[in-house]
Amino acid sequence: MVHGTLVARMAEARRRGNVVAADRGAANGHTPDGRVSRGEPPVAETVDVVVVGAGPAGSAAAVELARAGREVLLLDRAAFPRDKPCGDLIGARAMAWARSLGIAEADLAPYSRLAGAHVTADGGALDLVPVTALGRMPLRRSDARVVPRVVFDQAMVRAAERAGAVVRQGTVRSVGPPEPEGRTVRVEGPGGGEEILAGGVVLAGGYGCRVAADVATAPQAGDPPRGIALRGYFGNVAAPPDRIVFSLDRWVLPGYGWIFPLPDGGANVGVGTLVRPGEGEAEHLRELYARYTEDPASPAAIWLAGARPIQDPRSWPLDLGPRRRRLVADRLVVAGEAAGLVGPLTGAGIAFALDSGAHAGRALARALASGEAEAGALRPYAVSLRRRFGPWLRAELWAQRFLSDPNRVRLLLDATRPLPPTAALGARLLLHLG
Ligand SMILES: Cc1cc2nc3c(=O)[nH]c(=O)nc-3n(C[C@H](O)[C@H](O)[C@H](O)COP(=O)(O)OP(=O)(O)OC[C@H]3O[C@@H](n4cnc5c(N)ncnc54)[C@H](O)[C@@H]3O)c2cc1C
């Protein structure tokens, strides 16, 4: 329906006897006269923009691009609805973004608003739930909820579809270098392989997405360690239904355990930690998880005593920020976790994903409309991302290092417990993280 001028130009170029393909040359599997060489999939379509990855960052970008009148193809290697190992905490900032991007209220309705948080550390506990009307003031606009990603991400994909994006299953194998008319995206779908010529690309493939060689930065000295977390779902959990539980006991540091409530006595339960080279992280993580969920001495034991696991736990790594990443290139923007936007203290990244995805979509739409989609025209997106998120990510990194000492955690807990404003401010902080 929405055909931009670029698509028309591309179609014209292809009508002119594969001029585009001929220009691309043999590197992309085309013979000099424009015919597709043997074994290479043909350029089957042209679109204004391909979005790689239909997580929160990709869906947000697709919504904004479609709203700007662009023809958008949102590709994901998974068939939706798909699960993504996560704590499922959709914080207040993320929820505000999801609404502004058009998520349907009916999809959120079963999941109730959180009232606050509960933090435990080495036998101490801090309940961060304001009880007075004054104390609740800082939370009056907070609508943080726990929504399983299998539901939330599907709801965001539907929002992108409603905005006009086309959603399709397909694994992007590579995004070719920039050329005068676009970039060639090689896709492997259930029906086979194809090449798509895209005027612009949003890279939103989450952890470890390296499909575009010109932005696939190797890990840099000074990058924070990666995170890894293991998450399971339980039924019959006795934890408070209106607050998120964080456990910062010394044996889980640097990292934490969590119990995040779901309807009808369900909960998302997990542990996360930092990856240290050569540590045997998978085994270490499983031990932490077993201790957190099964050991009678665990801070979670009082809530999980009668609980039953609903499915096997799943682990997933995290590209904790701040990372030195290339965020723009000619005809390409990077968003979400692929851009290293995950809080190094909390592991929260959904708000960053929605925010950066929406801004990436707007930046690319503007650039394509002006006919100037090279890196220089897209650089303001990268600059604004660094300006807005850099200080926050650095502060989280500092806090993560400071709080990896169990004595400091306990000191903080004991020092803040008697202060009445703590509940309001602590709850606001924790519910705004994701
Ligand atoms: C265990 C765990 C718990 C977490 N808990 C929270 C939490 O409670 N709250 C919070 O805010 N954050 C949390 N996070 C972080 C959060 O999950 C991520 O920051 C967030 O998912 C990033 O969103 P994204 O859209 O950038 O990437 P993703 O959500 O990872 O989506 C990327 C998508 O791209 C697709 N994809 C990847 N490569 C390709 C390809 N080549 N071709 C096609 N498709 C591709 C994937 O299938 C996927 O659907 C947690 C992370 C982990 C691991």
The ligand as an SDF file (V2000), in Angstrom:
LIG
                    3D

 53 58  0  0  0  0  0  0  0  0999 V2000
   17.0350  -13.8420   31.4930 C   0  0  0  0  0  0  0  0  0  0  0  0
   16.8660  -12.3870   31.1430 C   0  0  0  0  0  0  0  0  0  0  0  0
   16.0190  -11.5900   31.9090 C   0  0  0  0  0  0  0  0  0  0  0  0
   15.7630  -10.2660   31.5160 C   0  0  0  0  0  0  0  0  0  0  0  0
   14.8250   -9.5540   32.2180 N   0  0  0  0  0  0  0  0  0  0  0  0
   14.4790   -8.3210   31.8030 C   0  0  0  0  0  0  0  0  0  0  0  0
   13.4030   -7.6250   32.4340 C   0  0  0  0  0  0  0  0  0  0  0  0
   12.7230   -8.1630   33.3170 O   0  0  0  0  0  0  0  0  0  0  0  0
   13.1030   -6.3810   31.9990 N   0  0  0  0  0  0  0  0  0  0  0  0
   13.8200   -5.7710   30.9940 C   0  0  0  0  0  0  0  0  0  0  0  0
   13.5370   -4.6130   30.6780 O   0  0  0  0  0  0  0  0  0  0  0  0
   14.8170   -6.4400   30.3450 N   0  0  0  0  0  0  0  0  0  0  0  0
   15.1490   -7.6940   30.7090 C   0  0  0  0  0  0  0  0  0  0  0  0
   16.1210   -8.3870   30.0210 N   0  0  0  0  0  0  0  0  0  0  0  0
   16.7580   -7.7620   28.8500 C   0  0  0  0  0  0  0  0  0  0  0  0
   15.7990   -7.8180   27.6530 C   0  0  0  0  0  0  0  0  0  0  0  0
   15.3610   -9.1460   27.4400 O   0  0  0  0  0  0  0  0  0  0  0  0
   16.4800   -7.2920   26.3900 C   0  0  0  0  0  0  0  0  0  0  0  0
   17.1340   -6.0770   26.6890 O   0  0  0  0  0  0  0  0  0  0  0  0
   15.4650   -7.0470   25.2780 C   0  0  0  0  0  0  0  0  0  0  0  0
   14.8620   -8.2500   24.8920 O   0  0  0  0  0  0  0  0  0  0  0  0
   16.1450   -6.4070   24.0680 C   0  0  0  0  0  0  0  0  0  0  0  0
   15.1760   -6.2280   23.0650 O   0  0  0  0  0  0  0  0  0  0  0  0
   15.5990   -6.2520   21.5220 P   0  0  0  0  0  0  0  0  0  0  0  0
   14.3720   -5.9940   20.7440 O   0  0  0  0  0  0  0  0  0  0  0  0
   16.7900   -5.3930   21.3280 O   0  0  0  0  0  0  0  0  0  0  0  0
   16.1220   -7.7430   21.2900 O   0  0  0  0  0  0  0  0  0  0  0  0
   15.3410   -9.1340   21.4720 P   0  0  0  0  0  0  0  0  0  0  0  0
   14.2070   -8.9890   22.3770 O   0  0  0  0  0  0  0  0  0  0  0  0
   16.3930  -10.1280   21.7940 O   0  0  0  0  0  0  0  0  0  0  0  0
   14.7490   -9.4220   20.0440 O   0  0  0  0  0  0  0  0  0  0  0  0
   15.6180   -9.7030   18.9730 C   0  0  0  0  0  0  0  0  0  0  0  0
   14.8380  -10.4960   17.9430 C   0  0  0  0  0  0  0  0  0  0  0  0
   15.6500  -10.6330   16.7820 O   0  0  0  0  0  0  0  0  0  0  0  0
   15.5090  -11.9330   16.2590 C   0  0  0  0  0  0  0  0  0  0  0  0
   16.7210  -12.2000   15.4880 N   0  0  0  0  0  0  0  0  0  0  0  0
   17.9970  -12.2750   15.9260 C   0  0  0  0  0  0  0  0  0  0  0  0
   18.8420  -12.4900   14.9210 N   0  0  0  0  0  0  0  0  0  0  0  0
   18.0850  -12.5610   13.7980 C   0  0  0  0  0  0  0  0  0  0  0  0
   18.3770  -12.7740   12.4270 C   0  0  0  0  0  0  0  0  0  0  0  0
   19.6290  -12.9420   11.9970 N   0  0  0  0  0  0  0  0  0  0  0  0
   17.3680  -12.7810   11.5550 N   0  0  0  0  0  0  0  0  0  0  0  0
   16.0840  -12.5980   11.9610 C   0  0  0  0  0  0  0  0  0  0  0  0
   15.7540  -12.3980   13.2570 N   0  0  0  0  0  0  0  0  0  0  0  0
   16.7370  -12.3690   14.1590 C   0  0  0  0  0  0  0  0  0  0  0  0
   15.3350  -12.8250   17.4750 C   0  0  0  0  0  0  0  0  0  0  0  0
   14.6550  -14.0240   17.1510 O   0  0  0  0  0  0  0  0  0  0  0  0
   14.5020  -11.9260   18.3900 C   0  0  0  0  0  0  0  0  0  0  0  0
   13.1100  -12.1390   18.2560 O   0  0  0  0  0  0  0  0  0  0  0  0
   16.4280   -9.7090   30.3980 C   0  0  0  0  0  0  0  0  0  0  0  0
   17.3240  -10.4940   29.6590 C   0  0  0  0  0  0  0  0  0  0  0  0
   17.5420  -11.8140   30.0180 C   0  0  0  0  0  0  0  0  0  0  0  0
   18.4700  -12.6540   29.1910 C   0  0  0  0  0  0  0  0  0  0  0  0
  1  2  1  0
  2  3  1  0
  2 52  2  0
  3  4  2  0
  4  5  1  0
  4 50  1  0
  5  6  2  0
  6  7  1  0
  6 13  1  0
  7  8  2  0
  7  9  1  0
  9 10  1  0
 10 11  2  0
 10 12  1  0
 12 13  2  0
 13 14  1  0
 14 15  1  0
 14 50  1  0
 15 16  1  0
 16 17  1  0
 16 18  1  0
 18 19  1  0
 18 20  1  0
 20 21  1  0
 20 22  1  0
 22 23  1  0
 23 24  1  0
 24 25  2  0
 24 26  1  0
 24 27  1  0
 27 28  1  0
 28 29  2  0
 28 30  1  0
 28 31  1  0
 31 32  1  0
 32 33  1  0
 33 34  1  0
 33 48  1  0
 34 35  1  0
 35 36  1  0
 35 46  1  0
 36 37  1  0
 36 45  1  0
 37 38  2  0
 38 39  1  0
 39 40  1  0
 39 45  2  0
 40 41  1  0
 40 42  2  0
 42 43  1  0
 43 44  2  0
 44 45  1  0
 46 47  1  0
 46 48  1  0
 48 49  1  0
 50 51  2  0
 51 52  1  0
 52 53  1  0
M  END
$$$$
